[in-house]
Amino acid sequence: MELTADICTHVKKLAQNAEFRQTSLRTALVVDNFLYFADKLDQYMNSLPDDNDILKVRVKTQNQTEFSCVSKKTRYTFFDVAGQR
């Protein structure tokens, strides 16, 4: 999906609603980093996300998963045990 000015307008309007902001801090129904990205939408219209933005991206998982890789002869194994809240 392309990020358009129209989409940004609607998302920003929602994110600026005081009741929505308050509720989003107390519930798992809104992704915990939604407000972070919604507050930066204007920036994303003109430039790419920075390293900090990329680190804040989350992918919802439901099962335990394992990912391994090798770098400079050292094996790294990452475990995702699912559930962020």
Backbone hydrogen bonds in HBPLUS format (Angstrom, degrees):
<---DONOR---> <-ACCEPTOR-->    atom                        ^
c    i                          cat <-CA-CA->   ^        H-A-AA   ^      H-
h    n   atom  resd res      DA  || num        DHA   H-A  angle D-A-AA Bond
n    s   type  num  typ     dist DA aas  dist angle  dist       angle   num
A0008-CYS N   A0004-THR O   3.02 MM   4  6.30 166.2  2.04 152.7 156.7     1
A0009-THR N   A0005-ALA O   2.95 MM   4  6.14 153.9  2.02 145.6 152.1     2
A0010-HIS N   A0006-ASP O   3.22 MM   4  6.54 160.9  2.26 149.2 152.6     3
A0011-VAL N   A0007-ILE O   2.95 MM   4  6.18 167.3  1.96 160.9 164.6     4
A0012-LYS N   A0008-CYS O   2.84 MM   4  5.89 166.2  1.86 152.8 157.1     5
A0013-LYS N   A0009-THR O   3.04 MM   4  6.14 152.8  2.12 141.4 149.0     6
A0014-LEU N   A0010-HIS O   3.08 MM   4  6.31 159.9  2.12 146.8 151.6     7
A0015-ALA N   A0011-VAL O   2.86 MM   4  6.08 164.8  1.88 153.5 158.1     8
A0016-GLN N   A0012-LYS O   2.92 MM   4  6.00 135.1  2.12 143.0 153.5     9
A0017-ASN N   A0014-LEU O   3.14 MM   3  5.39 157.0  2.19 107.4 114.6    10
A0021-ARG N   A0017-ASN O   2.96 MM   4  6.25 165.8  1.98 160.7 164.9    11
A0022-GLN N   A0018-ALA O   3.02 MM   4  6.19 163.9  2.04 150.4 154.4    12
A0023-THR N   A0019-GLU O   2.96 MM   4  6.12 163.0  1.99 148.5 153.4    13
A0024-SER N   A0020-PHE O   2.81 MM   4  5.94 158.3  1.86 154.8 160.9    14
A0025-LEU N   A0022-GLN O   3.33 MM   3  5.51 141.0  2.49  99.0 109.0    15
A0026-ARG N   A0023-THR O   2.97 MM   3  5.33 151.5  2.05 110.4 119.3    16
A0034-PHE N   A0031-VAL O   2.96 MM   3  5.40 168.2  1.98 126.2 127.4    17
A0037-PHE N   A0033-ASN O   3.25 MM   4  6.60 164.0  2.27 157.8 159.8    18
A0038-ALA N   A0034-PHE O   2.83 MM   4  5.99 161.6  1.86 157.3 163.7    19
A0039-ASP N   A0035-LEU O   2.97 MM   4  5.94 155.7  2.03 145.2 150.0    20
A0040-LYS N   A0037-PHE O   3.05 MM   3  5.14 146.8  2.16 101.2 111.5    21
A0041-LEU N   A0038-ALA O   3.42 MM   3  5.35 169.7  2.43 108.2 108.0    22
A0043-GLN N   A0040-LYS O   3.04 MM   3  5.38 122.2  2.38 106.7 120.8    23
A0044-TYR N   A0040-LYS O   3.20 MM   4  6.60 151.7  2.29 150.6 158.9    24
A0044-TYR N   A0041-LEU O   3.04 MM   3  5.11 115.6  2.47  96.6 112.1    25
A0045-MET N   A0041-LEU O   3.17 MM   4  6.50 132.3  2.41 147.2 159.6    26
A0045-MET N   A0042-ASP O   3.29 MM   3  5.31 139.2  2.47  95.4 106.3    27
A0046-ASN N   A0043-GLN O   3.11 MM   3  5.59 148.5  2.22 109.1 117.7    28
A0047-SER N   A0043-GLN O   3.01 MM   4  6.13 132.3  2.24 148.1 162.4    29
A0053-ASP N   A0050-ASP O   3.06 MM   3  5.28 118.7  2.45 101.9 116.6    30
A0054-ILE N   A0050-ASP O   3.10 MM   4  6.48 158.3  2.15 154.7 160.8    31
A0055-LEU N   A0051-ASP O   3.06 MM   4  6.36 151.6  2.14 148.7 156.1    32
A0056-LYS N   A0053-ASP O   3.05 MM   3  5.21 137.5  2.23 100.2 112.4    33
A0057-VAL N   A0054-ILE O   3.26 MM   3  5.42 159.1  2.31 104.6 110.9    34
A0065-THR N   A0080-ASP O   2.87 MM  15  5.20 154.0  1.93 144.7 153.4    35
A0080-ASP N   A0065-THR O   2.91 MM  15  5.20 168.3  1.92 149.3 152.0    36
A0067-PHE N   A0078-PHE O   2.86 MM  11  5.11 158.8  1.91 150.0 155.8    37
A0078-PHE N   A0067-PHE O   2.67 MM  11  5.11 170.5  1.68 159.8 162.9    38
A0069-CYS N   A0076-TYR O   2.86 MM   7  5.37 152.2  1.94 152.1 160.6    39
A0076-TYR N   A0069-CYS O   2.73 MM   7  5.37 170.5  1.74 168.2 171.6    40
A0071-SER N   A0074-THR O   2.88 MM   3  5.31 161.6  1.91 148.7 151.1    41
A0074-THR N   A0071-SER O   2.98 MM   3  5.31 157.5  2.04 112.8 120.2    42
